[in-house]
Structure formats: C-alpha cells, structure tokens
Amino acid sequence: MATFEVYGGRQLKGELHPQGAKNEALQIICATLLTPEKVTIKNIPNIRDVLKLIELLECMGVEVEHPEPSVCIFKAQNVNVEYLTTDDFKNKAASLRGSIMVVGPLLARFGIAYIPKPGGDKIGRRRLDTHFIGFEKLGAKFNFDTKESFFKVEGKNLKGAYMLLDEASVTGTANILMAAVLTPGKTTIFNAACEPYVQQLSKMLVSMGARISGIGSNLLNIEGVENLEGCVHTILPDMIEIGSFIGLAAMTHSDITIKNVAYDELGIIPDSFTRLGIKMERIGDDIHIPEQSNYEIDTFIDGSILTIADATWPGLTPDLLSIFLVVATQAKGSVLIHQKMFESRLFFVDKLIDMGAQIILCDPHRATVIGHNHQMQLRPTTMTSPDIRAGVALLIAALSADGKSTIHNIEQIDRGYENIDQRLNAIGADIRRIG
C-alpha cells in the first residue's frame, strides 16, 4: 500500500493543466465496442481506473494502439463474447465500477452481455436497477445469479421503447443510450441525465452515425441504426479536477492558473466556489485564482446560513462536495454541506476534525462547517484515503496544514488523479510518494 508524505504550509504558484475527464473516459471507451471500425480517443487520462478498463477491453479481444501519450486507437472487430463467462473477466470487471457500461454496447451489438457486480468507491448504495430496467424496456431478459453476484442480459430482438427512468443516473443513461443506438425503432429516454459526460457520449455516437436528438436535455430520442462507423473523439478536461485545483488554491493562499478548462462546460461550479468567497477570473479558456489571505462564505438573502448541496445536472456534481467541505474549514463564516446522493461520503470528516477543523456531522448526509478564517492552521496528522474524492480533499487539507501529514491508501487517489504528486510538486508543493 503506497503512502504520501505531505509537508504542508507552502504557497504554490504556477500553471496546472487538467487531465481528461475520468467519468467521460469510462463511457467513451466502452462505446468503442459498438463498432468493428477504428475509434481514436484523445486526451485519455493516465489513471488507474481508465487503464484497467482499457486492459479489460484488450482481454475481450479489442485491439488497442497507443500512438502517443493520452491517445488510444480501439478496434473492436474480434470481440470474444465467450471471455465474458470466464473467472478472469469476473475478477477484472468486479474491481472496476466503470465495467458496468460494457453491458449496453455488448447487448446491442451481440445480443448478450455478462457482468459481475462491479466495485469502485465505497460511498454508499449505488444500485444498478436503472440500467437493467432500461434494457428490459428494450426487450432484453435479465437474470441475476445471487450466489455468484453475476448479471446476465440477453436480447436478440430488441425494439425501441419509451421509458421514464426512475432516477437520472449518469451511467444508467449512458448504458441505455449505447444499447438504443443499435436497436431498431424509436427509443425515448425521459428523465435522462444530461451531464457533460452524457452530452459528450451522445456527440461521439452521432459522429459514428447514430441518430440522437435532445442532447443536453433530460429527454433523449434515439432512432436506431443498423451499424456505427469509426470516429475521432477528444475527451473534455476533468471538471472535478478543475474544482479540486480551485479549492487547493484557496486553502493554501496560492496563485494558480488552471489552463484550458472548457469553461462553458463547467456549469454552476465556478459560481459555487464564488459563494464561498473564492476570487477567480476567466482569462480566455483559463481560470486564474489569485492569492487570497481569506475568503468569506456568502449567506442567503435573508441572512440564513448558506447550504451547498449536490443535484443532478445542471446542479452541483456530488463529486465536488468533499472539496467544498474541506475548503470551508478555512473560510470566514459557516456553511451546511448536504450530500444527498451518497450516504457514506461525509464519513471522512473525522480526519478533518482530528486536524482541528470545526465540523458537526449532523447525519450521514449533512455536515455543518464553521470556518477558521485562516486564523488557525489545520494540524498535520496521519490518515487513510477512503475513496477518490475524499482522498484528494484530505490531500488539500494536508497541503494547508503546517507540518508533515501522512496519507495511506493513495491508490484510491491514483484511481482518479494522474500523477497528482508530480504535478503539484512542480508548482511548489512537497509531496513524497513512499512505497
């Protein structure tokens, strides 16, 4: 198990270039299974979850070329469907949450798909019902082997259908969308997720020959086509990493410019940080966060305490609430952080409390933060990263603390952030990777 030794209390200065979006990459890579032709994907993040998914596709028979860093060419001409029943597939797919999105493409193209219960972050209940109910609406038969924790979906004669999703699941929408593009007839998906990741997937599928209308809304209409062609697709910069860097700059009094952020795709994220009192300016497609001695949390119009809550897009992404929480610990004022979607994502706050943060964990979904206004630095400590986003929040806390902190289980951070230690060290941080 690898560890970060973090020597905090340093101001950082310089430019950071965000990696490609992890959540988009997982969907886009699975979509290459929809065609036997070559698909070129650019700006692929070099992170553990993405690399494991690419390895899984190679084991399935997909040819993968790496002509240059962050670029891959996929050719799914000779997919071995029988491999899906092997123990090797089960072991590899079970360790990766994104593996669930191979089901839609495989079902659409080959009429059958298997998947073990996928892994990923332990952040609360993450049910898969939306995916499989959608496949059943298209005419597929679904079976779950409870003993083996193995899902099987079969459907040789799928047909377009109307469906109202029980929740606006991003991965559920993506999976059903990928199945629908090769399904004869018209499919309507109401209450579809419309995050930039889904929009990017939709645009890629259209460039491959799919017929999709309503992109960017919660009502998607798909006219099935017989086959899809190859394409070239570029992944957006990762908005979660961009938000993490904004929070890092505020917590460490740093002057940081985040380059090429695709600002128009960030939605409410910049405004949400502004409500915490963080100053920033847009320069072209860059974000500049100047050095700030302090930042003051806004209140509602009637003077009541500000609440920052996650919501389906265009609301605030739940992946950033851990960052907002840690940034609020050094703000002037108080804020209620309400994590609606996952009931275990706030359990890392005990580590922040150990560091001196003033946080009241109200229940598994809500925490009230009383900021220090930078009058008292967080204390260094030893902690363990529980998941990707909490891990980076703890890293930001350690970088703001005065002294040496130790973070164990940094494999969790590596799952979502590419060479984060090297990139931050390049602008003045002191992070040492041990093991």
C-alpha positions in Angstrom: 0.0 0.0 0.0 1.6 3.3 -1.1 1.7 6.4 1.0 2.0 10.2 0.6 4.2 12.2 3.0 2.9 15.7 2.7 4.9 18.7 4.0 2.2 21.4 4.1 2.1 25.1 4.8 3.6 26.1 1.5 2.2 28.6 -1.0 2.0 27.3 -4.6 2.4 29.3 -7.7 2.1 28.4 -11.4 0.0 26.7 -14.0 -1.9 23.4 -13.8 -3.2 21.5 -16.8 -6.3 19.4 -16.0 -6.3 15.8 -17.2 -9.0 14.4 -19.4 -12.3 13.7 -17.6 -12.3 10.3 -15.9 -16.1 9.9 -15.9 -16.3 10.7 -19.6 -13.4 8.4 -20.5 -15.0 5.4 -18.9 -18.2 5.9 -21.0 -16.3 6.7 -24.3 -14.0 3.7 -24.0 -17.0 1.4 -23.6 -18.7 2.9 -26.6 -15.8 1.7 -28.8 -17.4 -1.8 -28.5 -20.3 -0.6 -30.7 -18.4 -0.7 -34.0 -15.8 -3.0 -35.6 -14.1 0.1 -37.1 -11.2 2.0 -35.6 -12.1 4.7 -33.0 -9.5 7.2 -31.9 -9.8 8.7 -28.5 -7.7 11.7 -27.5 -7.0 13.3 -24.1 -7.3 10.0 -22.2 -6.3 10.4 -18.5 -3.5 8.1 -17.5 -5.2 6.9 -14.3 -5.8 3.6 -12.7 -9.5 3.1 -13.4 -9.1 4.1 -17.1 -6.1 1.9 -17.6 -7.8 -1.1 -16.0 -10.9 -0.6 -18.3 -8.6 -0.5 -21.4 -6.9 -3.7 -20.2 -10.3 -5.3 -19.7 -11.3 -4.5 -23.3 -8.0 -5.9 -24.6 -8.7 -9.1 -22.8 -12.1 -9.2 -24.6 -10.3 -9.1 -27.9 -10.3 -5.4 -28.7 -7.1 -4.3 -30.5 -5.7 -1.2 -28.8 -2.9 1.0 -30.2 -1.1 3.7 -28.2 0.4 6.1 -30.9 1.2 8.8 -28.3 0.5 9.6 -24.7 -3.1 10.2 -23.9 -4.2 8.8 -27.3 -5.6 5.3 -28.0 -7.0 3.7 -31.1 -9.5 1.0 -30.4 -10.7 -1.7 -32.9 -13.4 -4.0 -31.6 -13.5 -6.2 -34.7 -12.9 -9.5 -32.9 -14.7 -9.3 -29.6 -14.6 -12.7 -27.8 -18.0 -12.9 -26.1 -17.1 -16.2 -24.5 -14.5 -14.5 -22.4 -17.3 -12.8 -20.5 -18.1 -16.1 -18.8 -14.6 -16.7 -17.5 -13.2 -16.2 -14.0 -10.6 -13.8 -15.3 -13.3 -11.5 -16.7 -15.2 -11.7 -13.5 -12.2 -10.8 -11.4 -11.1 -7.9 -13.6 -14.6 -6.4 -14.1 -15.6 -6.8 -10.4 -12.8 -4.5 -9.3 -13.9 -1.6 -11.6 -17.2 0.4 -11.3 -17.0 1.6 -14.9 -17.1 -2.0 -16.2 -20.9 -1.9 -15.9 -21.0 0.3 -19.1 -19.8 -2.5 -21.4 -23.2 -4.1 -21.0 -25.2 -1.7 -23.2 -22.8 -1.9 -26.2 -22.4 -5.7 -25.9 -26.2 -6.2 -25.7 -26.8 -4.0 -28.7 -24.2 -5.5 -30.9 -24.0 -9.1 -29.9 -27.4 -9.7 -28.2 -25.9 -10.8 -24.9 -23.8 -9.5 -22.0 -22.5 -10.6 -18.7 -21.1 -8.5 -15.8 -20.2 -9.2 -12.2 -21.4 -6.9 -9.5 -18.9 -4.0 -10.1 -16.6 -2.5 -7.5 -15.5 1.1 -7.1 -15.7 3.6 -4.2 -17.5 2.6 -1.0 -19.5 5.7 -0.8 -23.0 4.3 -0.2 -25.7 2.5 -2.1 -25.1 2.6 -5.8 -27.9 0.5 -7.3 -28.0 -0.7 -10.9 -31.7 -1.1 -11.3 -32.0 1.8 -13.7 -29.6 0.1 -16.1 -31.4 -3.2 -16.2 -34.9 -1.9 -16.2 -34.0 0.1 -19.2 -32.6 -2.9 -21.0 -35.8 -4.8 -20.2 -37.9 -2.0 -21.7 -35.9 -2.6 -24.9 -36.9 -6.3 -24.8 -33.9 -7.9 -23.0 -34.2 -10.6 -20.5 -32.4 -10.1 -17.2 -31.0 -12.6 -14.7 -29.0 -12.1 -11.6 -27.2 -15.0 -10.0 -27.2 -14.0 -6.3 -24.7 -16.8 -5.4 -22.1 -15.7 -7.9 -23.1 -12.0 -7.9 -23.2 -12.2 -11.7 -25.6 -10.4 -14.1 -26.7 -11.7 -17.4 -28.7 -9.8 -20.0 -29.9 -11.3 -23.3 -31.8 -9.9 -26.2 -31.6 -10.9 -29.8 -34.6 -9.0 -31.0 -34.5 -5.7 -29.2 -37.0 -3.0 -30.1 -37.2 0.7 -29.4 -39.4 1.8 -26.5 -40.4 4.7 -24.3 -39.0 4.8 -20.8 -39.1 7.1 -17.8 -36.0 6.5 -15.7 -36.6 6.1 -12.0 -33.5 8.3 -11.4 -31.4 10.5 -13.6 -28.5 8.1 -13.4 -25.4 9.2 -15.5 -24.1 5.7 -16.1 -27.6 4.3 -16.4 -28.4 6.9 -19.1 -25.2 6.2 -20.9 -25.6 2.4 -20.8 -29.2 2.5 -22.1 -28.3 5.1 -24.8 -25.5 2.9 -26.1 -27.9 0.0 -26.3 -30.6 2.0 -28.0 -28.5 3.4 -30.9 -28.3 0.0 -32.5 -31.8 -1.1 -31.5 -34.5 -0.9 -34.3 -37.2 1.7 -33.9 -37.5 4.8 -31.8 -36.4 4.9 -28.2 -37.4 7.8 -25.9 -35.5 8.2 -22.6 -37.3 10.6 -20.2 -35.6 11.9 -17.0 -32.2 11.2 -18.7 -29.1 12.5 -17.1 -27.7 15.4 -19.1 -24.2 15.9 -17.6 -21.5 17.0 -20.0 -20.2 13.3 -19.9 -23.5 12.1 -21.4 -23.6 15.0 -23.9 -20.0 14.1 -25.0 -21.0 10.5 -25.4 -24.1 11.5 -27.4 -22.0 13.7 -29.7 -19.5 10.9 -30.2 -22.2 8.5 -31.1 -23.7 10.9 -33.6 -20.3 11.3 -35.2 -20.3 7.5 -35.6 -23.7 7.6 -37.4 -26.2 7.4 -34.5 -29.4 9.4 -34.7 -30.0 11.2 -31.4 -32.0 14.3 -30.6 -32.4 16.2 -27.4 -28.7 16.2 -26.5 -28.2 18.4 -23.4 -31.7 17.9 -22.2 -33.4 15.3 -20.0 -35.4 14.0 -23.0 -33.5 11.9 -25.5 -34.9 10.5 -28.7 -33.0 7.8 -30.5 -33.7 6.3 -33.9 -31.9 3.0 -34.1 -29.4 2.4 -37.0 -28.0 -0.9 -38.3 -24.4 -0.1 -37.6 -22.0 2.5 -36.5 -18.7 3.7 -38.0 -15.4 4.7 -36.5 -14.6 8.3 -35.4 -12.1 10.6 -33.6 -13.2 11.9 -30.3 -11.5 14.3 -27.8 -12.4 14.0 -24.1 -13.2 17.2 -22.1 -10.9 18.3 -19.3 -11.9 16.9 -15.9 -14.3 19.4 -14.2 -13.8 17.5 -10.9 -10.0 18.0 -11.0 -10.6 21.7 -12.0 -12.8 22.2 -9.0 -10.1 20.4 -6.8 -7.5 22.9 -8.0 -9.7 25.9 -7.3 -10.1 24.6 -3.7 -6.4 23.9 -3.4 -5.5 27.5 -4.4 -7.9 29.0 -1.8 -6.8 26.7 1.1 -3.0 27.3 0.5 -3.2 31.1 -0.3 -1.8 30.2 -3.7 -1.7 31.9 -7.1 -2.7 29.3 -9.6 -3.8 29.4 -13.2 -5.7 26.4 -14.5 -5.3 26.1 -18.2 -7.8 25.1 -21.0 -10.7 24.2 -18.7 -13.5 24.2 -21.3 -15.2 26.9 -19.1 -18.5 26.8 -20.8 -18.9 23.1 -19.8 -18.3 23.8 -16.1 -21.9 24.8 -15.3 -22.5 26.0 -11.8 -19.1 25.0 -10.4 -17.3 28.4 -10.7 -20.3 30.3 -9.2 -20.5 27.8 -6.3 -16.9 28.4 -5.3 -17.5 32.2 -5.6 -20.3 31.8 -3.0 -17.6 30.5 -0.7 -15.8 33.8 -1.2 -13.1 32.5 -3.5 -12.0 35.0 -6.1 -11.2 33.9 -9.6 -11.2 35.3 -13.1 -11.8 33.8 -16.5 -9.0 34.6 -19.0 -10.0 33.1 -22.3 -10.5 29.4 -21.5 -8.3 29.6 -18.4 -9.2 30.2 -14.8 -6.9 32.3 -12.7 -7.2 32.1 -8.9 -5.2 34.9 -7.3 -3.6 34.7 -3.8 -6.1 35.4 -1.1 -5.4 36.0 2.6 -9.0 34.9 3.4 -12.4 34.3 1.8 -15.9 34.8 3.3 -18.8 32.5 2.8 -21.9 34.1 1.4 -25.3 33.8 3.1 -28.8 33.5 1.7 -30.7 36.8 1.1 -32.5 36.6 4.4 -29.1 36.2 6.2 -29.6 32.4 6.9 -26.7 30.0 6.7 -25.6 29.0 3.2 -26.4 25.4 2.1 -24.3 23.8 -0.6 -26.0 20.6 -1.9 -25.4 18.2 -4.8 -28.1 17.8 -7.5 -28.5 16.2 -10.9 -27.0 18.4 -13.7 -27.2 21.3 -14.2 -27.0 21.2 -10.4 -23.7 20.8 -8.5 -21.9 17.5 -9.0 -21.7 15.3 -5.9 -18.1 14.5 -6.7 -17.1 18.0 -5.6 -18.8 18.2 -2.2 -15.8 16.7 -0.4 -13.7 19.6 -1.9 -16.3 22.2 -0.8 -16.3 20.8 2.7 -12.6 20.9 3.2 -12.3 24.4 1.7 -15.0 25.7 4.0 -12.9 24.7 7.1 -10.7 27.8 6.5 -13.4 30.2 5.3 -14.9 33.0 7.3 -18.4 32.0 8.2 -20.4 28.8 8.2 -22.0 26.5 5.7 -24.1 23.4 5.6 -22.9 20.7 3.2 -25.7 18.5 2.1 -24.6 15.3 0.3 -28.0 14.0 -1.0 -26.9 11.2 -3.3 -24.5 9.0 -1.2 -24.8 8.3 2.5 -21.1 7.5 3.2 -19.3 10.3 1.5 -19.0 12.5 4.6 -17.6 10.0 6.9 -14.0 11.2 6.2 -14.7 14.4 8.3 -13.5 12.7 11.4 -10.0 13.1 9.9 -10.5 16.8 9.4 -11.8 17.2 13.0 -8.6 15.5 14.1 -6.7 18.2 12.2 -8.6 20.9 14.1 -11.5 21.6 11.8 -14.8 22.7 13.3 -17.3 20.4 11.7 -20.6 19.0 13.1 -21.6 15.8 11.3 -25.4 16.1 11.6 -26.2 12.7 9.9 -24.8 10.6 7.1 -25.9 13.2 4.6 -25.2 16.6 6.2 -22.3 18.4 7.9 -22.1 21.9 9.2 -18.7 23.6 8.9 -17.6 26.6 11.0 -14.7 28.1 9.2 -11.4 29.2 10.9 -11.0 32.2 8.6 -7.3 31.1 8.3 -6.8 32.2 12.0 -5.7 28.7 12.9 -4.0 26.3 10.5 -5.0 22.7 10.4 -2.8 20.3 12.3 -0.8 17.7 10.4 -1.9 14.1 11.1 -1.9 10.5 9.7 -4.9 9.4 7.8 -6.2 6.9 5.2 -7.8 7.8 1.9 -11.3 6.2 1.8 -12.3 7.0 -1.8 -11.1 9.1 -4.7 -12.7 12.4 -3.9 -12.3 12.3 -0.1 -8.7 11.3 -0.7 -8.0 14.5 -2.7 -9.9 16.5 -0.1 -7.6 15.1 2.6 -4.5 15.9 0.4 -5.7 19.5 0.1 -6.1 19.6 3.9 -2.6 18.2 4.4 -1.1 20.8 2.0 -2.7 23.6 4.0 -1.5 22.1 7.4 1.7 23.3 8.9 4.0 20.2 9.1 4.2 16.7 7.9 1.0 14.7 7.3 0.8 11.0 6.1 -1.9 9.7 3.8 -2.2 6.0 3.4 -4.0 4.0 0.6 -3.2 6.6 -2.0 -4.1 4.0 -4.6 -7.6 5.5 -4.2 -6.3 8.9 -5.3 -4.4 7.4 -8.2 -7.7 5.9 -9.5 -8.9 9.4 -10.4 -5.9 11.8 -10.5 -3.0 11.5 -12.9 0.5 11.9 -11.3 -1.1 14.4 -8.8 2.1 14.5 -6.6 4.4 15.3 -9.5 2.1 18.0 -10.9 1.6 19.8 -7.6 5.3 19.5 -6.7 6.1 21.3 -10.0 4.4 24.4 -8.7 5.8 24.3 -5.2 4.2 21.5 -3.2 6.3 19.0 -1.2 4.6 15.6 -1.6 6.7 12.4 -1.3 5.4 9.1 -2.6 6.5 6.2 -0.4 6.1 2.6 -1.5 
